[in-house]
Amino acid sequence: MARLPRFVLPGYPQHVIQRGNNQQRILFDEEDYWLIWEKIGAACAKFGCELHAYVLMPNHFHLLLTPSENNSIGKLMQYVGRYYVQHFNARHERTGTLWEGRYRATLIDPKQFLLPISHYIESNPVRANLVANPGDYAWSSYGANARGDEDPLITSHREYERLGRSAKTRRAAYAEQAQIASDEATLKRIRDATNKAWVLGDEAFCSQIDTLLNRRALPRSRGGDRRSAAYRRAAGKL
């Protein structure tokens, strides 16, 4: 069965994940981290993506970015993947695939999920017990978003800008939000949408995406469409 194309709309942010094959490590030391960090930045500039949050983990990485064109993210991931695998295989004396497969991605409603996903991404090292606080991890966007650390990869999204009138106020509000752990229901929605490549947003947003892309943004409800005559006949309601 052919794979459906990903949901992509220029100007709408996406949460992207790429994992190592069989959960193997893809990053071992600073040279590896710096190389993939540099390639992500170069690809954003080359293919027209604004990066709002990221984390580089030992066996995977997350990106929260907004593409300027339909193929911007695909080209970015291809560019990063190709150059990093060449580096990794040569440096670590190995051959073959490094990635789990196609990257996972979900188009998101920025008003509802831009900031929660940004916090979700930057708290990955805490959930993995690598550090006690997001700010203790060197390879994420937390320092830029919460402290104002210089990070040329990061471009603020308008939802981030709405946190306050000044940079100091925005950073303080962002850091305060980061201290509030996401509930399990929100975490599950983020993970399910990203892993299954469905749109992440409320009913109105998903309906808007349905119209713009002329395809369903969410899976059909199990058990059939309860509004359809066929379903009601099968259920004995007609």
C-alpha positions as CSV (number, residue, x, y, z in Angstrom):
1,M,0.0,0.0,0.0
2,A,1.4,3.4,-1.0
3,R,2.3,5.8,1.8
4,L,0.1,8.9,2.0
5,P,2.0,12.2,1.6
6,R,2.7,14.1,4.8
7,F,0.5,17.0,5.8
8,V,2.5,20.1,4.7
9,L,1.4,23.7,4.4
10,P,3.9,26.6,4.1
11,G,3.7,28.9,7.1
12,Y,2.3,26.2,9.4
13,P,4.7,24.7,12.0
14,Q,5.6,21.0,12.2
15,H,7.0,18.8,14.9
16,V,9.6,16.5,13.4
17,I,11.4,13.5,14.9
18,Q,14.2,11.4,13.4
19,R,15.4,8.3,15.3
20,G,18.4,6.0,15.1
21,N,17.8,2.6,13.6
22,N,16.8,0.1,16.3
23,Q,17.2,2.9,18.9
24,Q,21.0,2.9,18.4
25,R,23.0,6.0,19.3
26,I,23.5,8.5,16.6
27,L,25.5,11.0,18.7
28,F,28.5,10.1,20.8
29,D,30.6,13.2,21.5
30,E,30.9,16.9,20.9
31,E,32.1,16.5,17.3
32,D,29.0,14.6,16.4
33,Y,26.7,17.1,18.2
34,W,28.4,20.1,16.6
35,L,28.3,18.6,13.1
36,I,24.6,17.8,13.1
37,W,23.8,21.1,14.8
38,E,25.7,22.9,12.1
39,K,24.0,20.9,9.3
40,I,20.5,21.6,10.7
41,G,21.3,25.4,10.7
42,A,22.7,25.3,7.2
43,A,19.7,23.3,5.9
44,C,17.2,25.8,7.5
45,A,18.9,28.6,5.7
46,K,19.2,26.7,2.4
47,F,15.7,25.4,2.2
48,G,13.7,28.1,3.9
49,C,12.7,26.8,7.4
50,E,12.4,28.7,10.6
51,L,13.4,26.6,13.6
52,H,11.7,27.4,16.9
53,A,12.8,24.6,19.2
54,Y,15.1,21.6,19.0
55,V,16.8,18.9,21.1
56,L,19.6,16.6,20.1
57,M,19.4,13.4,22.0
58,P,21.9,10.5,22.0
59,N,19.6,8.3,19.8
60,H,17.2,10.8,18.1
61,F,16.5,14.5,17.6
62,H,13.4,16.7,17.6
63,L,12.8,19.8,15.5
64,L,9.9,22.3,15.7
65,L,10.0,24.3,12.5
66,T,7.9,26.3,10.0
67,P,8.6,25.7,6.3
68,S,8.3,28.4,3.7
69,E,7.6,25.9,0.8
70,N,5.9,22.5,0.5
71,N,9.2,20.7,0.1
72,S,11.3,22.7,2.6
73,I,11.2,20.1,5.5
74,G,11.7,17.1,3.2
75,K,14.8,18.7,1.6
76,L,16.1,19.8,5.0
77,M,15.8,16.3,6.5
78,Q,17.4,14.7,3.4
79,Y,20.3,17.2,3.5
80,V,20.9,16.7,7.2
81,G,20.5,12.9,7.0
82,R,22.8,12.5,4.0
83,Y,25.7,14.6,5.3
84,Y,25.5,13.4,8.9
85,V,25.4,9.7,7.9
86,Q,28.5,10.2,5.7
87,H,30.3,11.9,8.7
88,F,29.1,9.3,11.2
89,N,30.0,6.2,9.2
90,A,33.5,7.5,8.2
91,R,34.3,8.7,11.8
92,H,33.0,5.6,13.5
93,E,34.2,3.1,10.9
94,R,30.8,1.6,10.0
95,T,28.6,1.2,7.0
96,G,24.9,1.0,6.3
97,T,21.8,2.8,7.5
98,L,21.7,5.0,10.5
99,W,18.1,6.1,10.6
100,E,15.0,4.2,11.7
101,G,13.3,5.1,8.4
102,R,11.3,8.1,7.3
103,Y,11.2,10.9,9.7
104,R,8.0,11.3,11.7
105,A,6.2,14.6,11.5
106,T,2.9,16.3,12.4
107,L,1.4,19.6,11.3
108,I,0.3,21.5,14.3
109,D,-2.1,24.3,15.3
110,P,0.3,26.9,16.6
111,K,-2.2,28.7,18.8
112,Q,-2.9,25.5,20.8
113,F,0.3,23.5,20.5
114,L,3.3,25.6,19.5
115,L,4.5,26.3,23.1
116,P,3.5,23.0,24.6
117,I,5.5,21.1,21.9
118,S,8.4,23.5,22.4
119,H,8.4,22.6,26.1
120,Y,7.9,18.9,25.3
121,I,10.9,18.9,23.0
122,E,13.2,20.7,25.5
123,S,12.2,18.6,28.4
124,N,13.2,15.3,26.6
125,P,16.5,15.2,28.5
126,V,14.7,15.4,31.8
127,R,12.3,12.6,30.9
128,A,15.3,10.5,29.8
129,N,17.0,11.2,33.2
130,L,20.0,12.8,31.5
131,V,19.6,16.1,33.5
132,A,17.4,17.4,36.3
133,N,16.3,20.6,34.5
134,P,15.9,21.5,30.8
135,G,18.4,24.3,31.3
136,D,21.1,21.9,32.3
137,Y,21.2,20.3,28.9
138,A,23.6,21.9,26.4
139,W,22.1,20.6,23.1
140,S,18.6,22.1,23.0
141,S,16.9,25.4,22.3
142,Y,16.0,26.0,26.0
143,G,18.8,28.4,26.6
144,A,17.8,30.6,23.7
145,N,14.1,30.5,24.5
146,A,14.2,30.8,28.3
147,R,17.5,32.6,29.0
148,G,18.2,34.5,25.8
149,D,21.4,32.6,25.1
150,E,22.8,33.2,21.6
151,D,21.7,30.4,19.3
152,P,21.7,31.2,15.5
153,L,19.5,28.3,14.8
154,I,16.5,29.8,16.6
155,T,13.8,32.1,15.1
156,S,11.0,33.1,17.4
157,H,7.5,32.2,16.4
158,R,4.7,34.7,16.8
159,E,3.1,32.6,19.5
160,Y,6.4,33.0,21.5
161,E,6.4,36.7,20.8
162,R,2.9,37.0,22.4
163,L,4.3,35.9,25.7
164,G,5.3,39.5,26.5
165,R,6.2,42.9,25.1
166,S,9.9,42.7,25.9
167,A,12.4,40.0,25.3
168,K,13.0,39.7,29.1
169,T,9.3,39.3,29.8
170,R,8.9,36.7,27.1
171,R,11.9,34.7,28.4
172,A,10.6,34.8,32.0
173,A,7.1,33.7,30.9
174,Y,8.5,30.9,28.8
175,A,10.8,29.7,31.6
176,E,7.8,29.7,34.0
177,Q,5.7,27.7,31.7
178,A,8.5,25.2,31.3
179,Q,8.4,24.4,35.0
180,I,4.8,23.1,34.6
181,A,4.9,19.5,33.6
182,S,2.5,18.5,30.7
183,D,-0.3,16.2,31.7
184,E,-0.3,12.7,30.3
185,A,-3.2,13.4,28.0
186,T,-1.3,16.2,26.3
187,L,1.8,14.1,26.0
188,K,-0.2,11.2,24.5
189,R,-1.8,13.6,21.9
190,I,1.6,14.9,20.9
191,R,3.2,11.5,20.6
192,D,0.2,9.9,18.8
193,A,-0.1,12.7,16.2
194,T,3.6,12.7,15.5
195,N,4.1,9.0,15.3
196,K,0.9,8.5,13.2
197,A,1.4,11.6,11.0
198,W,-2.0,13.1,11.8
199,V,-2.7,16.8,12.2
200,L,-2.5,18.1,15.8
201,G,-5.2,20.6,16.7
202,D,-8.8,21.1,17.7
203,E,-11.8,20.2,15.5
204,A,-12.0,23.6,13.9
205,F,-8.3,23.6,13.0
206,C,-8.4,20.1,11.6
207,S,-11.5,21.0,9.6
208,Q,-9.6,24.0,8.2
209,I,-6.7,21.7,7.1
210,D,-9.2,19.3,5.6
211,T,-10.4,22.1,3.3
212,L,-7.0,23.5,2.5
213,L,-5.5,20.1,1.6
214,N,-8.6,18.3,0.4
215,R,-7.9,15.3,2.6
216,R,-8.8,14.1,6.1
217,A,-6.6,15.6,8.9
218,L,-7.7,13.0,11.4
219,P,-8.4,9.3,11.2
220,R,-12.1,8.1,11.0
221,S,-13.7,7.1,14.2
222,R,-13.6,3.4,14.9
223,G,-16.8,1.7,14.3
224,G,-17.8,3.8,11.3
225,D,-19.2,7.2,10.9
226,R,-22.1,7.4,13.4
227,R,-23.8,10.1,11.3
228,S,-24.0,8.1,8.2
229,A,-27.1,6.2,7.1
230,A,-25.1,3.0,6.6
231,Y,-23.8,3.1,10.1
232,R,-27.3,3.7,11.6
233,R,-28.7,0.8,9.5
234,A,-26.1,-1.5,10.7
235,A,-26.7,-0.4,14.3
236,G,-30.5,-1.0,13.9
237,K,-31.3,2.7,14.1
238,L,-33.0,3.0,10.7
